[in-house]
Amino acid sequence: MGVSSTSYCWNPPDDIRMCWDSDDSEFTNLDTDSVEDSSSQFSEHSSLGEAPSEDGADRPATKRARADKVTDTGAAPVAKGSSRRKKTPCLIVTVPTHILLEIFGLLEPVDLLHLFRTNKAFHKVLSSNNAVSVWKAARVNRGGVPDCLPGMSEMEWANLLFGGFHCQECGEKGMWQIDFGIRRRVCSLCLDENLVCLGRCVSESEFSKYDPIMMDLIPSSDIGVDDRIHVTDCEFFWLDDVLKMAKELEVYLKPGAEQALEDFKQSRKKYVNSDIDHIAVCSAWANEDGKRQLSRARELRIQNTKLFEARLADLGHNAEDVERMFKRHHYGVLDKELTDARWERLFPKVERKLAELQEEWRLEKQRKVSYVRESRLLAMYQKYVQPLPQVITPPPQDFMKLCDVAEFIESPPTGDEESDIQPCSAFAERFPEFCAECVHKRKLELTRLLALSTDVLQDTTTLQSQGIDAPDDMLLQLATSVFQCTRLGSFPLITWDKVLHHRWSSHNQDVARNYARSASISSCTFSISQRGVAAARSLLGLIGLNAKTTTATTMDSLQCRFFCSNCPPKPENGGSYRMAMNWRQGVFHYVDQQGPSHKEPRWEFLSDAQLQVIRSWRVPEYPGATQKVWRCNKCDSYYGDPTTKVAVINHMKSHRITTPTEGIDFSYDQGAIEKPPPATKFFVTHQIGKPSKSGTTQKSKPSTELGYRCRRCNGLNRTFMLEGVKQHIKSKHKIDSPSEGPDFCKSSNPIAL
C-alpha cells in the first residue's frame, strides 16, 4: 500500500488571520489591494493553462466603455464586420525572449505568477521549457523554497505554495492549509466531497471493484475530515486521482501486458515512495515560512501604525482615540508596504474610519452615563416612595419624563464620574413636591367624577357651570363616595382613604407580577362604583341619614348590623344561618352579587337581642397575627416584605421599644388589607346536635360533654370535648398551652359564631 502522509501549510494566528481575511477585516473597504487579494490576483482563471487576452484589457466592460467614449466624441462607430482596432502593445513584450528570461530570473515566484496571468505573451514565455530555470531561480530568490514534489511542474508547485489562500476546487477564501499528500489546497467541504477512505472499509466502498493494489500507486493523505466515521488507520485518496489511475490501468489489463503492468506498478510505487521524506521537508518549510510572514507582517503593522498615528496627531486628531483605533482593531491594509500611491489612497479612508469610531465611542459613552444617571435617580426615587401609599406614588417613568430631568439624563458626559451623577441629589429634593402634585391631581380627578355622578349629588348644575379646579376633601370622605379600579377584578374602594392605599397587585397576584415587570404600564385609574354607591345610599336611607353629608367615619361609629333581604337563610346541620354584616361588608356583598336576585339592594336590621348576642362574642383579630402584612413604622425594614405580627413586635426591640403600640410603632399594610373582615355567620335556627352512636360502652363519655368551642375560629359552630378543643387549638392556631376564656369556652348559648 502507498504510504500516507499528513502535511499542511502554516496555519496563522488569529490576529494575522483576521488581517488577511478580507471578509472579516473591519477595514475591508479601505483598500482593494488586501494582502490576500494581492497574493492571488492570478487565480481569477480556472487553471494555469488558461491564458489571458493579449493586452489584458479586452473585457466586456472595457469594450463597452470604449464604445461609449467614441459615441460621446461624435466619431462614427466602427462599421459592422470591420476588423477591431488593435492597441499598441507595451514595449516590454518586444524585448527578446532571452533578455526577458534574464529579467524574470531576478523575481520571486509570486511575481512570476502575476506575470504569468498578465497577457498571452508572458504566458507563452513562462510556459516554455526555457523558463524552467527561471522558476527555479525564483524559488532561490524567495529563500529556501523546497524543490517540487515528484510529478509536479515548477508552475504548479509555485501555484500551490504562493497561489493565494483560496480553495483550488471551489474558490472559497481563507484556506491556509495545504495537504502535500494529495498536492492540493482545499476547503473542508471539498474534502468531504472528494476524499475517499480505502483502508479496512475498502469492501464497502464504491471503488471496491478496482484492484486494491491500485491504491499503492496513488499519493494519499490521512487528514480525513470526519474521522469519527472511519477507522483510525484509514488512508484517504483524492477522488479524481483514483479515477485517473483506474483509467491508466485499463491499458495494462489486457492479455499479454503483464510485464508492462508490473513495470508500471514499480515505477508508480517508486514515485509514491519518493514523496515521504520530501513531504516532511515541505511541511517544515511551510511552518517556518509562515512564521517569517507573521514576523514581517507584525513589523510592517507596527511601522505603518506609527506613521498613521503621527500623521493623524499632526492634523489635530485626539492621540488617545488614534491609539485606541489601532490597538483594538487589526487592519490588513497596514500589513503591507505603504507606497506613495497606497498612502494617498488609504489615508482619507483611515481618517474617515477614525471619525466613525469616534462618533461610535461618543454614543457608547453617552449611553453609559445616561444609564448611570437614570439608575441613580430610580434608586433614590424608589427609596423615597417605598413607605408611601402606592396611589400617591406616580410611576418613576413620569418623573424621568420631566423636561429638565430628561435633559439632565441625556446631557453630555463631563468626563468625571462623580460630576456626572452629582446633580441627582438636587433632583431628589423635588420628589415630595412631585408626589404631592400627583395626590392633588388624583383628588381633583375623583372630585370631578363625584360631581358628575347624579347618584352622589343631586344638584350638580352649579359645580358643572363653575368648573372644578380644586379637590373637595369633604366630598371624598362621604359614605357614598365609592370608587373602583378600572382594571379587571376590582372591588369597591370606599372613600379617598381606601383609594389612597389601593394596591392593584393585592387582588390579582399572577397578573400583578407581569404588571410589575412592565414599566410601560401606567398607574391605576378609577371610576365610580355604581352598585357600591347604590348599596351605600340604601343603607343610609334605612338608617335615616343624609347621603349628602354623612361620612364613612360616622357610619363606622354607629356599629349597625344588617341582613341582606335578598339572601334567604342557608341550612347547616339541621339549622339555618344568615350573614350579619356591617355597612362596609354590605357594600362589598352587594357589589359582589351580580345575579338577578340582587337587582336592587334590600336590607333589614338585626334585632336588639341578636345584636346583644353578637356583641357578647369576642371579636376576632383582623388582620390575623399570622398574616404577613405587618411592618415597622420606625424604619423601612419590612416595607418591601411585610412579615407576621410577632416578628414585627420582636423587631421593635431593636428600636428599644419593649411595649409597642399598634398603629403608632407598627401597623399593617393597608394596601394589602383593602377588604373589610368577613361577615359573621349568625344562626337564626338552632342546629340539631349529632346523635350518639349505638353500642356506646360505659367508658364512653356522654354527648353532653361535647360542650366546648374554640374562640379563635370566627363563625365556627363546632363543639368539642375538653381535650379535643385543646388539640384543635394546638394544631390549627399553634398555641401550645390553650386556656379556658381567651382560647376556648363552654358552649352554653346555642347561637354560635
Secondary structure, 3 states (H helix, E strand, C coil): CCCECCCCCCCCCHHHHHHHCCCCCCCHHHCCCCHHHHCCHHHHCCCCCCCCCCCCCCCHHHHHHHHHHHHHCCCCCCCCCCCCCCCCCCHHHHCCHHHHHHHHCCCCHHHHHHHHCCCHHHHHHHHCHHHHHHHHHHHHHHCCCCCCCCCCCHHHHHHHHHCCCECCCCCCECCCCCECCCCECCCHHHHHHHEEECCHHHHHCCCCCCCHHHHHHCCEECCCCCHHHCCCCCCEEEHHHHHHHHHHHHHHCCCCCHHHHHHHHHHHHHHHHCHHHHHHHHHHHHHHHHHHHHHHHHHHHHHHHHHHHHHHHHCCCCHHHHHHHHHHCCCHHHHCCCCHHHHHHHHHHHHHHHHHHHHHHHHHHHHHHHHHHHHHHHHHHHHHHCCCCHHHCCCHHHHHCCHHHHHHHCCCCCCCHHHHHCCHHHHHCCHHHHHHHHHHHHHHHHHHHHHCCCCCCCCCHHHHHHCCCCCCHHHHCECCCEEEECCCCCCEEEHHHHHHCCCHHHHCHHHHHHHHHCCCCCCCCEEECHHHHHHHHHHHHHHCCCCCCCEHHHHHHHCCCEEECCCCCEEECCEEEEEEECHHHHHHHHHHCCCHHHCCCCEEECCHHHHHHHHHCCCCCCCCCCCCCEEECCCCCCCCCCECHHHHHHHHHHHCCCCCCECCCEEECCCCCCCCCCCEEEEEECCCCCCCCCCCCCCCCCHHHCCEEECCCCCCCCCECHHHHHHHHHHHHCCCCCCECCCEEECCCCCCC
